[in-house]
Amino acid sequence: MPTYHFVRAPFGSQESNFLQFVELVKGRSIVSLADSEDFLELGLSGNIMVHISKGGILSSGTIEVSCFSTRNPEEPQAFAFLLGAMPQGMPAW
């Protein structure tokens, strides 16, 4: 079973779970991708990087999903507000 971590520099890593991961990435767009033999990174809208690795950065022998903020420390903090259910499709005209 994969392990999930939220990484906050310089504070370290906090273990998470699948539900928290889904809440973090839900509704975000993929804006960049990188891959290697051992990992896949997805850059998401909202300054989030998801690093999926086999063998793990923080734990060996398992699949590890780590989420990082890509926001620079001097940038103002952005907040997301949930506005309820919104239609995901375009109306037919």
N, CA, C and O atoms as a CHARMM CRD file, in Angstrom:
* protein
*
  372
    1    1 MET  N      0.84800  -1.16400   0.00000 PROA 1      0.00000
    2    1 MET  CA     0.00000   0.00000   0.00000 PROA 1      0.00000
    3    1 MET  C      0.90000   1.23600   0.00000 PROA 1      0.00000
    4    1 MET  O      1.88300   1.27700   0.74000 PROA 1      0.00000
    5    2 PRO  N      0.58600   2.23000  -0.80600 PROA 2      0.00000
    6    2 PRO  CA     1.41200   3.44200  -0.86100 PROA 2      0.00000
    7    2 PRO  C      1.39300   4.20200   0.46900 PROA 2      0.00000
    8    2 PRO  O      0.44400   4.11200   1.24800 PROA 2      0.00000
    9    3 THR  N      2.46500   4.94700   0.69800 PROA 3      0.00000
   10    3 THR  CA     2.48900   5.87500   1.82900 PROA 3      0.00000
   11    3 THR  C      2.34500   7.28900   1.27100 PROA 3      0.00000
   12    3 THR  O      2.78800   7.57100   0.15800 PROA 3      0.00000
   13    4 TYR  N      1.73200   8.16200   2.03900 PROA 4      0.00000
   14    4 TYR  CA     1.46200   9.53300   1.61700 PROA 4      0.00000
   15    4 TYR  C      2.10800  10.48700   2.61200 PROA 4      0.00000
   16    4 TYR  O      2.00500  10.30300   3.82500 PROA 4      0.00000
   17    5 HSD  N      2.77900  11.51400   2.07900 PROA 5      0.00000
   18    5 HSD  CA     3.45500  12.50100   2.91400 PROA 5      0.00000
   19    5 HSD  C      3.18600  13.89300   2.36500 PROA 5      0.00000
   20    5 HSD  O      3.14900  14.09300   1.15100 PROA 5      0.00000
   21    6 PHE  N      2.99900  14.84800   3.25800 PROA 6      0.00000
   22    6 PHE  CA     2.98900  16.25800   2.90600 PROA 6      0.00000
   23    6 PHE  C      4.30000  16.82100   3.42900 PROA 6      0.00000
   24    6 PHE  O      4.57900  16.74300   4.62500 PROA 6      0.00000
   25    7 VAL  N      5.10700  17.39000   2.53600 PROA 7      0.00000
   26    7 VAL  CA     6.42400  17.89600   2.89800 PROA 7      0.00000
   27    7 VAL  C      6.36000  19.41100   2.96300 PROA 7      0.00000
   28    7 VAL  O      5.96500  20.07000   2.00200 PROA 7      0.00000
   29    8 ARG  N      6.75100  19.95600   4.10300 PROA 8      0.00000
   30    8 ARG  CA     6.75000  21.40300   4.30300 PROA 8      0.00000
   31    8 ARG  C      8.13900  21.83400   4.75300 PROA 8      0.00000
   32    8 ARG  O      8.52400  21.61800   5.90200 PROA 8      0.00000
   33    9 ALA  N      8.88300  22.44200   3.84300 PROA 9      0.00000
   34    9 ALA  CA    10.20800  22.94300   4.21100 PROA 9      0.00000
   35    9 ALA  C     10.02200  24.22500   5.00200 PROA 9      0.00000
   36    9 ALA  O      9.13800  25.00300   4.64600 PROA 9      0.00000
   37   10 PRO  N     10.75800  24.49300   6.00700 PROA 10     0.00000
   38   10 PRO  CA    11.83300  23.68500   6.61600 PROA 10     0.00000
   39   10 PRO  C     11.33300  22.80300   7.74700 PROA 10     0.00000
   40   10 PRO  O     12.13500  22.36100   8.56800 PROA 10     0.00000
   41   11 PHE  N     10.04000  22.53200   7.81800 PROA 11     0.00000
   42   11 PHE  CA     9.45300  21.83500   8.95700 PROA 11     0.00000
   43   11 PHE  C      9.52900  20.31400   8.85200 PROA 11     0.00000
   44   11 PHE  O      9.29400  19.62500   9.84500 PROA 11     0.00000
   45   12 GLY  N      9.84700  19.78100   7.69300 PROA 12     0.00000
   46   12 GLY  CA     9.92500  18.34200   7.54300 PROA 12     0.00000
   47   12 GLY  C      8.68700  17.76300   6.88100 PROA 12     0.00000
   48   12 GLY  O      7.99700  18.43900   6.11900 PROA 12     0.00000
   49   13 SER  N      8.42000  16.50300   7.18600 PROA 13     0.00000
   50   13 SER  CA     7.35800  15.76100   6.52400 PROA 13     0.00000
   51   13 SER  C      6.29300  15.33800   7.52700 PROA 13     0.00000
   52   13 SER  O      6.58700  15.01500   8.67800 PROA 13     0.00000
   53   14 GLN  N      5.04800  15.35000   7.05900 PROA 14     0.00000
   54   14 GLN  CA     3.93100  14.87800   7.87200 PROA 14     0.00000
   55   14 GLN  C      3.26700  13.72900   7.12100 PROA 14     0.00000
   56   14 GLN  O      2.89600  13.87800   5.95700 PROA 14     0.00000
   57   15 GLU  N      3.11900  12.59200   7.77900 PROA 15     0.00000
   58   15 GLU  CA     2.45000  11.46400   7.13500 PROA 15     0.00000
   59   15 GLU  C      0.97800  11.80200   6.93500 PROA 15     0.00000
   60   15 GLU  O      0.36500  12.47300   7.76500 PROA 15     0.00000
   61   16 SER  N      0.43000  11.33500   5.84000 PROA 16     0.00000
   62   16 SER  CA    -0.94100  11.64100   5.48000 PROA 16     0.00000
   63   16 SER  C     -1.64400  10.35200   5.07700 PROA 16     0.00000
   64   16 SER  O     -1.15900   9.25600   5.35500 PROA 16     0.00000
   65   17 ASN  N     -2.79100  10.49200   4.42000 PROA 17     0.00000
   66   17 ASN  CA    -3.52000   9.32400   3.94900 PROA 17     0.00000
   67   17 ASN  C     -4.15100   9.63700   2.59100 PROA 17     0.00000
   68   17 ASN  O     -4.06800  10.76400   2.10300 PROA 17     0.00000
   69   18 PHE  N     -4.77000   8.64600   1.99900 PROA 18     0.00000
   70   18 PHE  CA    -5.32600   8.78800   0.65800 PROA 18     0.00000
   71   18 PHE  C     -6.40900   9.86600   0.60800 PROA 18     0.00000
   72   18 PHE  O     -6.45900  10.64100  -0.34700 PROA 18     0.00000
   73   19 LEU  N     -7.26300   9.92700   1.60700 PROA 19     0.00000
   74   19 LEU  CA    -8.34700  10.91000   1.62800 PROA 19     0.00000
   75   19 LEU  C     -7.80400  12.33900   1.63000 PROA 19     0.00000
   76   19 LEU  O     -8.30800  13.18700   0.89400 PROA 19     0.00000
   77   20 GLN  N     -6.79200  12.61700   2.44000 PROA 20     0.00000
   78   20 GLN  CA    -6.19400  13.95500   2.46600 PROA 20     0.00000
   79   20 GLN  C     -5.51500  14.27000   1.13600 PROA 20     0.00000
   80   20 GLN  O     -5.56500  15.40600   0.66400 PROA 20     0.00000
   81   21 PHE  N     -4.88000  13.26600   0.53400 PROA 21     0.00000
   82   21 PHE  CA    -4.25000  13.45400  -0.76600 PROA 21     0.00000
   83   21 PHE  C     -5.28500  13.82700  -1.81900 PROA 21     0.00000
   84   21 PHE  O     -5.06900  14.75100  -2.60400 PROA 21     0.00000
   85   22 VAL  N     -6.40400  13.11700  -1.84200 PROA 22     0.00000
   86   22 VAL  CA    -7.47500  13.39900  -2.80700 PROA 22     0.00000
   87   22 VAL  C     -7.99600  14.81900  -2.60500 PROA 22     0.00000
   88   22 VAL  O     -8.20300  15.54200  -3.57900 PROA 22     0.00000
   89   23 GLU  N     -8.21100  15.22800  -1.35800 PROA 23     0.00000
   90   23 GLU  CA    -8.69300  16.58100  -1.08300 PROA 23     0.00000
   91   23 GLU  C     -7.70800  17.63700  -1.56900 PROA 23     0.00000
   92   23 GLU  O     -8.12400  18.69900  -2.03300 PROA 23     0.00000
   93   24 LEU  N     -6.41100  17.36300  -1.47100 PROA 24     0.00000
   94   24 LEU  CA    -5.39800  18.32000  -1.91200 PROA 24     0.00000
   95   24 LEU  C     -5.37000  18.45900  -3.43000 PROA 24     0.00000
   96   24 LEU  O     -5.26500  19.57700  -3.93600 PROA 24     0.00000
   97   25 VAL  N     -5.46000  17.36500  -4.16400 PROA 25     0.00000
   98   25 VAL  CA    -5.27900  17.41800  -5.61800 PROA 25     0.00000
   99   25 VAL  C     -6.58600  17.56800  -6.39400 PROA 25     0.00000
  100   25 VAL  O     -6.55700  17.86800  -7.58700 PROA 25     0.00000
  101   26 LYS  N     -7.71800  17.36700  -5.74800 PROA 26     0.00000
  102   26 LYS  CA    -9.00900  17.41300  -6.43200 PROA 26     0.00000
  103   26 LYS  C     -9.22800  18.78400  -7.08400 PROA 26     0.00000
  104   26 LYS  O     -9.10100  19.82000  -6.43300 PROA 26     0.00000
  105   27 GLY  N     -9.55600  18.77100  -8.37100 PROA 27     0.00000
  106   27 GLY  CA    -9.88200  19.98900  -9.10200 PROA 27     0.00000
  107   27 GLY  C     -8.68700  20.75500  -9.63800 PROA 27     0.00000
  108   27 GLY  O     -8.86800  21.76600 -10.31600 PROA 27     0.00000
  109   28 ARG  N     -7.48100  20.31100  -9.35700 PROA 28     0.00000
  110   28 ARG  CA    -6.28500  21.00400  -9.86100 PROA 28     0.00000
  111   28 ARG  C     -5.93200  20.48300 -11.24900 PROA 28     0.00000
  112   28 ARG  O     -6.26000  19.35100 -11.60400 PROA 28     0.00000
  113   29 SER  N     -5.26900  21.31400 -12.01500 PROA 29     0.00000
  114   29 SER  CA    -4.83200  20.94300 -13.35900 PROA 29     0.00000
  115   29 SER  C     -3.36500  20.54400 -13.34100 PROA 29     0.00000
  116   29 SER  O     -2.58100  21.06000 -12.54400 PROA 29     0.00000
  117   30 ILE  N     -3.00300  19.62900 -14.21900 PROA 30     0.00000
  118   30 ILE  CA    -1.59200  19.27500 -14.39200 PROA 30     0.00000
  119   30 ILE  C     -0.96700  20.34500 -15.27800 PROA 30     0.00000
  120   30 ILE  O     -1.42100  20.57100 -16.40000 PROA 30     0.00000
  121   31 VAL  N      0.07900  21.00600 -14.77300 PROA 31     0.00000
  122   31 VAL  CA     0.73600  22.07100 -15.53700 PROA 31     0.00000
  123   31 VAL  C      2.14200  21.67900 -15.97400 PROA 31     0.00000
  124   31 VAL  O      2.71700  22.33500 -16.84200 PROA 31     0.00000
  125   32 SER  N      2.71200  20.61600 -15.38900 PROA 32     0.00000
  126   32 SER  CA     4.01600  20.12800 -15.82300 PROA 32     0.00000
  127   32 SER  C      4.17500  18.66900 -15.40700 PROA 32     0.00000
  128   32 SER  O      3.50400  18.19100 -14.49200 PROA 32     0.00000
  129   33 LEU  N      5.06700  17.98000 -16.09100 PROA 33     0.00000
  130   33 LEU  CA     5.35300  16.56500 -15.80800 PROA 33     0.00000
  131   33 LEU  C      6.85300  16.32600 -15.90600 PROA 33     0.00000
  132   33 LEU  O      7.54500  16.96700 -16.69700 PROA 33     0.00000
  133   34 ALA  N      7.34100  15.40400 -15.10000 PROA 34     0.00000
  134   34 ALA  CA     8.73000  14.93200 -15.19700 PROA 34     0.00000
  135   34 ALA  C      8.72400  13.46500 -14.82500 PROA 34     0.00000
  136   34 ALA  O      7.92000  13.02400 -14.00400 PROA 34     0.00000
  137   35 ASP  N      9.63500  12.70400 -15.43800 PROA 35     0.00000
  138   35 ASP  CA     9.70700  11.29400 -15.08100 PROA 35     0.00000
  139   35 ASP  C     11.13500  10.80800 -15.12400 PROA 35     0.00000
  140   35 ASP  O     12.02300  11.45100 -15.68400 PROA 35     0.00000
  141   36 SER  N     11.32900   9.65800 -14.51800 PROA 36     0.00000
  142   36 SER  CA    12.60600   8.97900 -14.46800 PROA 36     0.00000
  143   36 SER  C     12.29900   7.49400 -14.35000 PROA 36     0.00000
  144   36 SER  O     11.13600   7.09200 -14.37800 PROA 36     0.00000
  145   37 GLU  N     13.31800   6.69800 -14.22000 PROA 37     0.00000
  146   37 GLU  CA    13.10800   5.26600 -14.05300 PROA 37     0.00000
  147   37 GLU  C     12.40200   4.95600 -12.73200 PROA 37     0.00000
  148   37 GLU  O     11.66400   3.97600 -12.62900 PROA 37     0.00000
  149   38 ASP  N     12.63700   5.80700 -11.71700 PROA 38     0.00000
  150   38 ASP  CA    12.12100   5.52400 -10.38500 PROA 38     0.00000
  151   38 ASP  C     11.02600   6.46100  -9.89400 PROA 38     0.00000
  152   38 ASP  O     10.49900   6.25400  -8.80000 PROA 38     0.00000
  153   39 PHE  N     10.66300   7.49000 -10.67000 PROA 39     0.00000
  154   39 PHE  CA     9.64900   8.41200 -10.16700 PROA 39     0.00000
  155   39 PHE  C      8.87000   9.08200 -11.28400 PROA 39     0.00000
  156   39 PHE  O      9.27300   9.08000 -12.44700 PROA 39     0.00000
  157   40 LEU  N      7.74600   9.65300 -10.89400 PROA 40     0.00000
  158   40 LEU  CA     6.91900  10.49400 -11.75600 PROA 40     0.00000
  159   40 LEU  C      6.55600  11.72300 -10.93200 PROA 40     0.00000
  160   40 LEU  O      6.10500  11.59500  -9.79400 PROA 40     0.00000
  161   41 GLU  N      6.74800  12.91300 -11.50000 PROA 41     0.00000
  162   41 GLU  CA     6.36000  14.14800 -10.82100 PROA 41     0.00000
  163   41 GLU  C      5.30400  14.86400 -11.62600 PROA 41     0.00000
  164   41 GLU  O      5.41300  15.00000 -12.84400 PROA 41     0.00000
  165   42 LEU  N      4.28400  15.32000 -10.93300 PROA 42     0.00000
  166   42 LEU  CA     3.21700  16.09200 -11.55700 PROA 42     0.00000
  167   42 LEU  C      3.20000  17.47400 -10.91400 PROA 42     0.00000
  168   42 LEU  O      3.01400  17.60100  -9.70400 PROA 42     0.00000
  169   43 GLY  N      3.39500  18.50700 -11.73000 PROA 43     0.00000
  170   43 GLY  CA     3.23300  19.87000 -11.25700 PROA 43     0.00000
  171   43 GLY  C      1.77400  20.25200 -11.42200 PROA 43     0.00000
  172   43 GLY  O      1.23600  20.19500 -12.52800 PROA 43     0.00000
  173   44 LEU  N      1.13500  20.64000 -10.33600 PROA 44     0.00000
  174   44 LEU  CA    -0.29100  20.95500 -10.36500 PROA 44     0.00000
  175   44 LEU  C     -0.51500  22.44600 -10.19000 PROA 44     0.00000
  176   44 LEU  O      0.31000  23.14900  -9.60800 PROA 44     0.00000
  177   45 SER  N     -1.64500  22.91700 -10.70100 PROA 45     0.00000
  178   45 SER  CA    -2.01500  24.30900 -10.48200 PROA 45     0.00000
  179   45 SER  C     -2.13100  24.55000  -8.97800 PROA 45     0.00000
  180   45 SER  O     -2.42200  23.63000  -8.21300 PROA 45     0.00000
  181   46 GLY  N     -1.90400  25.78200  -8.56900 PROA 46     0.00000
  182   46 GLY  CA    -1.94900  26.09800  -7.15300 PROA 46     0.00000
  183   46 GLY  C     -0.63100  25.84300  -6.44900 PROA 46     0.00000
  184   46 GLY  O     -0.59400  25.72400  -5.22400 PROA 46     0.00000
  185   47 ASN  N      0.46900  25.75500  -7.22400 PROA 47     0.00000
  186   47 ASN  CA     1.81500  25.59500  -6.66400 PROA 47     0.00000
  187   47 ASN  C      1.99700  24.31600  -5.85200 PROA 47     0.00000
  188   47 ASN  O      2.55600  24.34200  -4.75500 PROA 47     0.00000
  189   48 ILE  N      1.52000  23.19600  -6.40000 PROA 48     0.00000
  190   48 ILE  CA     1.66800  21.89800  -5.74300 PROA 48     0.00000
  191   48 ILE  C      2.45400  20.96400  -6.66700 PROA 48     0.00000
  192   48 ILE  O      2.18200  20.88900  -7.86500 PROA 48     0.00000
  193   49 MET  N      3.42500  20.25900  -6.09800 PROA 49     0.00000
  194   49 MET  CA     4.17400  19.23200  -6.82300 PROA 49     0.00000
  195   49 MET  C      3.87500  17.89500  -6.16000 PROA 49     0.00000
  196   49 MET  O      3.99600  17.76200  -4.94200 PROA 49     0.00000
  197   50 VAL  N      3.48400  16.90000  -6.96300 PROA 50     0.00000
  198   50 VAL  CA     3.24600  15.54600  -6.46700 PROA 50     0.00000
  199   50 VAL  C      4.36200  14.66900  -7.01000 PROA 50     0.00000
  200   50 VAL  O      4.55500  14.57800  -8.22200 PROA 50     0.00000
  201   51 HSD  N      5.08800  14.03300  -6.12200 PROA 51     0.00000
  202   51 HSD  CA     6.21600  13.16500  -6.46800 PROA 51     0.00000
  203   51 HSD  C      5.82000  11.73500  -6.10400 PROA 51     0.00000
  204   51 HSD  O      5.61300  11.41700  -4.93300 PROA 51     0.00000
  205   52 ILE  N      5.71800  10.87100  -7.12600 PROA 52     0.00000
  206   52 ILE  CA     5.34100   9.46800  -6.91200 PROA 52     0.00000
  207   52 ILE  C      6.57900   8.63600  -7.23000 PROA 52     0.00000
  208   52 ILE  O      7.10600   8.69400  -8.34000 PROA 52     0.00000
  209   53 SER  N      7.03800   7.86500  -6.24900 PROA 53     0.00000
  210   53 SER  CA     8.27300   7.11600  -6.45300 PROA 53     0.00000
  211   53 SER  C      8.13800   5.68600  -5.95700 PROA 53     0.00000
  212   53 SER  O      7.36200   5.39100  -5.04900 PROA 53     0.00000
  213   54 LYS  N      8.90600   4.81700  -6.56900 PROA 54     0.00000
  214   54 LYS  CA     9.00500   3.44800  -6.06100 PROA 54     0.00000
  215   54 LYS  C     10.29400   3.38400  -5.24000 PROA 54     0.00000
  216   54 LYS  O     11.33000   3.90900  -5.64600 PROA 54     0.00000
  217   55 GLY  N     10.21300   2.75200  -4.11700 PROA 55     0.00000
  218   55 GLY  CA    11.35000   2.75000  -3.21700 PROA 55     0.00000
  219   55 GLY  C     11.31600   3.93200  -2.27400 PROA 55     0.00000
  220   55 GLY  O     11.84400   3.85200  -1.16500 PROA 55     0.00000
  221   56 GLY  N     10.71300   5.01600  -2.68900 PROA 56     0.00000
  222   56 GLY  CA    10.46300   6.15700  -1.82600 PROA 56     0.00000
  223   56 GLY  C     11.66900   6.98500  -1.45100 PROA 56     0.00000
  224   56 GLY  O     12.77800   6.46900  -1.31100 PROA 56     0.00000
  225   57 ILE  N     11.44000   8.27400  -1.29000 PROA 57     0.00000
  226   57 ILE  CA    12.45300   9.18400  -0.77000 PROA 57     0.00000
  227   57 ILE  C     12.54000   8.99500   0.74000 PROA 57     0.00000
  228   57 ILE  O     13.63300   8.97400   1.30600 PROA 57     0.00000
  229   58 LEU  N     11.40000   8.86000   1.38300 PROA 58     0.00000
  230   58 LEU  CA    11.33400   8.80400   2.83800 PROA 58     0.00000
  231   58 LEU  C     11.18600   7.39200   3.38400 PROA 58     0.00000
  232   58 LEU  O     11.47900   7.15900   4.55700 PROA 58     0.00000
  233   59 SER  N     10.74400   6.45000   2.57300 PROA 59     0.00000
  234   59 SER  CA    10.59800   5.07200   3.04200 PROA 59     0.00000
  235   59 SER  C     10.93600   4.12700   1.89600 PROA 59     0.00000
  236   59 SER  O     10.39600   4.26100   0.79800 PROA 59     0.00000
  237   60 SER  N     11.82400   3.17700   2.14900 PROA 60     0.00000
  238   60 SER  CA    12.25900   2.28100   1.08000 PROA 60     0.00000
  239   60 SER  C     11.32200   1.09400   0.95200 PROA 60     0.00000
  240   60 SER  O     10.66500   0.69900   1.91400 PROA 60     0.00000
  241   61 GLY  N     11.26800   0.52400  -0.25700 PROA 61     0.00000
  242   61 GLY  CA    10.52000  -0.69900  -0.49000 PROA 61     0.00000
  243   61 GLY  C      9.02900  -0.53500  -0.68200 PROA 61     0.00000
  244   61 GLY  O      8.30300  -1.52700  -0.63500 PROA 61     0.00000
  245   62 THR  N      8.54700   0.66200  -0.89500 PROA 62     0.00000
  246   62 THR  CA     7.11900   0.87900  -1.07600 PROA 62     0.00000
  247   62 THR  C      6.91400   2.01200  -2.08200 PROA 62     0.00000
  248   62 THR  O      7.85800   2.71700  -2.43900 PROA 62     0.00000
  249   63 ILE  N      5.68800   2.17300  -2.52600 PROA 63     0.00000
  250   63 ILE  CA     5.36200   3.33200  -3.36000 PROA 63     0.00000
  251   63 ILE  C      5.09700   4.49500  -2.42200 PROA 63     0.00000
  252   63 ILE  O      4.34300   4.37600  -1.45700 PROA 63     0.00000
  253   64 GLU  N      5.72300   5.60800  -2.71900 PROA 64     0.00000
  254   64 GLU  CA     5.57900   6.77900  -1.87300 PROA 64     0.00000
  255   64 GLU  C      5.02900   7.93800  -2.68600 PROA 64     0.00000
  256   64 GLU  O      5.50900   8.22000  -3.78400 PROA 64     0.00000
  257   65 VAL  N      4.02400   8.60400  -2.14700 PROA 65     0.00000
  258   65 VAL  CA     3.43800   9.78200  -2.76500 PROA 65     0.00000
  259   65 VAL  C      3.73700  10.95800  -1.84500 PROA 65     0.00000
  260   65 VAL  O      3.25800  11.00500  -0.71200 PROA 65     0.00000
  261   66 SER  N      4.53500  11.91200  -2.34000 PROA 66     0.00000
  262   66 SER  CA     4.89600  13.08700  -1.54500 PROA 66     0.00000
  263   66 SER  C      4.37200  14.32900  -2.23700 PROA 66     0.00000
  264   66 SER  O      4.47300  14.45800  -3.45700 PROA 66     0.00000
  265   67 CYS  N      3.81500  15.24100  -1.46200 PROA 67     0.00000
  266   67 CYS  CA     3.28800  16.49600  -1.98800 PROA 67     0.00000
  267   67 CYS  C      4.10400  17.64800  -1.42300 PROA 67     0.00000
  268   67 CYS  O      4.32400  17.73700  -0.21500 PROA 67     0.00000
  269   68 PHE  N      4.55300  18.53400  -2.32000 PROA 68     0.00000
  270   68 PHE  CA     5.37100  19.67900  -1.95100 PROA 68     0.00000
  271   68 PHE  C      4.68900  20.94800  -2.41700 PROA 68     0.00000
  272   68 PHE  O      3.98000  20.94400  -3.42300 PROA 68     0.00000
  273   69 SER  N      4.89700  22.01900  -1.69900 PROA 69     0.00000
  274   69 SER  CA     4.50500  23.33500  -2.18800 PROA 69     0.00000
  275   69 SER  C      5.65500  23.86900  -3.02600 PROA 69     0.00000
  276   69 SER  O      6.81300  23.77400  -2.61900 PROA 69     0.00000
  277   70 THR  N      5.35300  24.42600  -4.18300 PROA 70     0.00000
  278   70 THR  CA     6.39400  25.02600  -5.02500 PROA 70     0.00000
  279   70 THR  C      6.39200  26.54200  -4.90500 PROA 70     0.00000
  280   70 THR  O      7.08600  27.23000  -5.65300 PROA 70     0.00000
  281   71 ARG  N      5.61700  27.05800  -3.97100 PROA 71     0.00000
  282   71 ARG  CA     5.55500  28.49400  -3.74200 PROA 71     0.00000
  283   71 ARG  C      6.84700  28.95500  -3.07800 PROA 71     0.00000
  284   71 ARG  O      7.35100  28.29400  -2.17000 PROA 71     0.00000
  285   72 ASN  N      7.38700  30.09000  -3.53000 PROA 72     0.00000
  286   72 ASN  CA     8.56500  30.67200  -2.90800 PROA 72     0.00000
  287   72 ASN  C      8.18500  31.24000  -1.54400 PROA 72     0.00000
  288   72 ASN  O      7.07900  31.75800  -1.38500 PROA 72     0.00000
  289   73 PRO  N      9.07500  31.15600  -0.55900 PROA 73     0.00000
  290   73 PRO  CA     8.73600  31.61400   0.79600 PROA 73     0.00000
  291   73 PRO  C      8.33200  33.08400   0.86900 PROA 73     0.00000
  292   73 PRO  O      7.53500  33.45400   1.73100 PROA 73     0.00000
  293   74 GLU  N      8.86200  33.92700  -0.01200 PROA 74     0.00000
  294   74 GLU  CA     8.54200  35.34900   0.04100 PROA 74     0.00000
  295   74 GLU  C      7.21600  35.70700  -0.65100 PROA 74     0.00000
  296   74 GLU  O      6.75100  36.84200  -0.54400 PROA 74     0.00000
  297   75 GLU  N      6.61000  34.75000  -1.35300 PROA 75     0.00000
  298   75 GLU  CA     5.32700  35.00000  -2.01000 PROA 75     0.00000
  299   75 GLU  C      4.19800  34.96000  -0.98600 PROA 75     0.00000
  300   75 GLU  O      4.26800  34.20800  -0.01400 PROA 75     0.00000
  301   76 PRO  N      3.15700  35.76400  -1.19800 PROA 76     0.00000
  302   76 PRO  CA     2.02200  35.71000  -0.26400 PROA 76     0.00000
  303   76 PRO  C      1.31100  34.36600  -0.34800 PROA 76     0.00000
  304   76 PRO  O      1.26100  33.73900  -1.40600 PROA 76     0.00000
  305   77 GLN  N      0.77100  33.94200   0.76800 PROA 77     0.00000
  306   77 GLN  CA     0.05100  32.66800   0.84400 PROA 77     0.00000
  307   77 GLN  C     -1.30300  32.79800   0.14700 PROA 77     0.00000
  308   77 GLN  O     -2.04500  33.74900   0.39100 PROA 77     0.00000
  309   78 ALA  N     -1.61300  31.85400  -0.70600 PROA 78     0.00000
  310   78 ALA  CA    -2.90800  31.82800  -1.39200 PROA 78     0.00000
  311   78 ALA  C     -3.85400  30.90500  -0.63400 PROA 78     0.00000
  312   78 ALA  O     -3.42400  29.90700  -0.05500 PROA 78     0.00000
  313   79 PHE  N     -5.12900  31.23500  -0.63900 PROA 79     0.00000
  314   79 PHE  CA    -6.13700  30.41600   0.01100 PROA 79     0.00000
  315   79 PHE  C     -7.15900  29.97600  -1.01800 PROA 79     0.00000
  316   79 PHE  O     -7.52700  30.74200  -1.90800 PROA 79     0.00000
  317   80 ALA  N     -7.61500  28.74100  -0.89400 PROA 80     0.00000
  318   80 ALA  CA    -8.65100  28.22000  -1.79200 PROA 80     0.00000
  319   80 ALA  C     -9.96900  28.17800  -1.02900 PROA 80     0.00000
  320   80 ALA  O    -10.01300  27.73300   0.11800 PROA 80     0.00000
  321   81 PHE  N    -11.02000  28.63100  -1.65200 PROA 81     0.00000
  322   81 PHE  CA   -12.34100  28.61200  -1.05800 PROA 81     0.00000
  323   81 PHE  C    -13.22700  27.66100  -1.83800 PROA 81     0.00000
  324   81 PHE  O    -13.30400  27.74900  -3.06300 PROA 81     0.00000
  325   82 LEU  N    -13.88900  26.76300  -1.14900 PROA 82     0.00000
  326   82 LEU  CA   -14.83200  25.87000  -1.80200 PROA 82     0.00000
  327   82 LEU  C    -16.14900  26.61000  -1.96000 PROA 82     0.00000
  328   82 LEU  O    -16.69600  27.12600  -0.98500 PROA 82     0.00000
  329   83 LEU  N    -16.65600  26.66400  -3.17300 PROA 83     0.00000
  330   83 LEU  CA   -17.88100  27.39200  -3.46600 PROA 83     0.00000
  331   83 LEU  C    -19.05400  26.46400  -3.72100 PROA 83     0.00000
  332   83 LEU  O    -20.06600  26.88300  -4.28300 PROA 83     0.00000
  333   84 GLY  N    -18.93100  25.22600  -3.31900 PROA 84     0.00000
  334   84 GLY  CA   -20.00300  24.27500  -3.53600 PROA 84     0.00000
  335   84 GLY  C    -19.84900  23.57500  -4.87700 PROA 84     0.00000
  336   84 GLY  O    -18.86200  23.77200  -5.58600 PROA 84     0.00000
  337   85 ALA  N    -20.82600  22.76500  -5.20800 PROA 85     0.00000
  338   85 ALA  CA   -20.80000  22.02000  -6.44900 PROA 85     0.00000
  339   85 ALA  C    -20.92300  22.96600  -7.63200 PROA 85     0.00000
  340   85 ALA  O    -21.80600  23.82300  -7.65800 PROA 85     0.00000
  341   86 MET  N    -20.05700  22.81500  -8.59100 PROA 86     0.00000
  342   86 MET  CA   -20.09500  23.65100  -9.78200 PROA 86     0.00000
  343   86 MET  C    -20.11200  22.74800 -11.00700 PROA 86     0.00000
  344   86 MET  O    -19.49100  21.68600 -10.98800 PROA 86     0.00000
  345   87 PRO  N    -20.79300  23.13300 -12.05500 PROA 87     0.00000
  346   87 PRO  CA   -20.84800  22.28400 -13.24100 PROA 87     0.00000
  347   87 PRO  C    -19.45900  22.15000 -13.88700 PROA 87     0.00000
  348   87 PRO  O    -18.70600  23.11800 -13.99200 PROA 87     0.00000
  349   88 GLN  N    -19.15200  20.93900 -14.30700 PROA 88     0.00000
  350   88 GLN  CA   -17.84800  20.67900 -14.89900 PROA 88     0.00000
  351   88 GLN  C    -17.87000  20.74400 -16.42100 PROA 88     0.00000
  352   88 GLN  O    -16.81000  20.74600 -17.04800 PROA 88     0.00000
  353   89 GLY  N    -19.03700  20.79500 -17.02200 PROA 89     0.00000
  354   89 GLY  CA   -19.13500  20.81400 -18.47900 PROA 89     0.00000
  355   89 GLY  C    -19.53600  22.16400 -19.01300 PROA 89     0.00000
  356   89 GLY  O    -19.95300  23.04800 -18.26400 PROA 89     0.00000
  357   90 MET  N    -19.40900  22.31600 -20.31300 PROA 90     0.00000
  358   90 MET  CA   -19.84000  23.53200 -20.99000 PROA 90     0.00000
  359   90 MET  C    -21.31600  23.36800 -21.38200 PROA 90     0.00000
  360   90 MET  O    -21.72300  22.29900 -21.83600 PROA 90     0.00000
  361   91 PRO  N    -22.10500  24.41700 -21.20900 PROA 91     0.00000
  362   91 PRO  CA   -23.50500  24.29800 -21.62700 PROA 91     0.00000
  363   91 PRO  C    -23.62200  24.17000 -23.14100 PROA 91     0.00000
  364   91 PRO  O    -22.84700  24.77500 -23.88300 PROA 91     0.00000
  365   92 ALA  N    -24.58900  23.38500 -23.59200 PROA 92     0.00000
  366   92 ALA  CA   -24.83800  23.23500 -25.03900 PROA 92     0.00000
  367   92 ALA  C    -25.62900  24.43600 -25.52800 PROA 92     0.00000
  368   92 ALA  O    -26.68800  24.73800 -24.97900 PROA 92     0.00000
  369   93 TRP  N    -25.14000  25.12100 -26.54000 PROA 93     0.00000
  370   93 TRP  CA   -25.80800  26.33400 -27.05300 PROA 93     0.00000
  371   93 TRP  C    -26.49600  26.02800 -28.31700 PROA 93     0.00000
  372   93 TRP  O    -27.11700  26.91000 -28.91100 PROA 93     0.00000
